[in-house]
Amino acid sequence: MTTVRKFGLKVPDRVSNQTESDATVALIDFNGEKFVQLDSVGSKDRKFVGKRSQSMRLSKDAFDQLVRLGNKHFGQS
C-alpha cells in the first residue's frame, strides 16, 4: 500500500491494452487525517480471484488534484 499526497502529470510513451478488474473505495480516518483508499482486486485470470491486489491511499490534496485533472481530461468544468 502507498499513501499519495501529490500527483505528477505524465505523458506516456505508449499506451497498451490492460486487463480489467474490480475495485473498491474506502473512506478512511487515520491518525486524525481523512483519506480515500482505492483497492484493486485480482482479475478473473489470477490464482486468487477477488483478493486485494493493489492499494492507493489518497490524501485530501491528492484527491482534489486528481478530481481537477479528471474533470479537465473528460471536459468537465
Residue pairs with C-beta under 8 A, 6 or more apart in sequence:
1 55
1 56
1 57
2 55
2 56
2 57
3 35
3 57
3 58
3 59
4 56
4 57
4 58
4 59
4 62
5 59
5 61
5 62
6 61
6 62
6 65
7 62
7 65
7 66
7 69
9 69
19 43
19 45
20 43
21 40
21 41
21 42
21 43
21 53
22 40
22 41
22 50
23 38
23 39
23 40
23 41
24 38
24 39
24 41
25 36
25 37
25 38
25 39
26 36
26 37
26 39
27 34
27 35
27 36
27 37
28 34
28 35
28 36
28 37
28 57
29 35
33 59
33 60
34 60
35 57
35 58
35 59
35 60
36 57
36 58
36 63
37 55
37 56
37 57
37 58
38 55
38 56
38 57
38 58
39 52
39 53
39 54
39 55
40 52
40 53
40 54
40 55
41 50
41 51
41 52
41 53
42 48
42 49
42 50
42 51
42 52
42 53
43 49
46 53
58 66
71 77
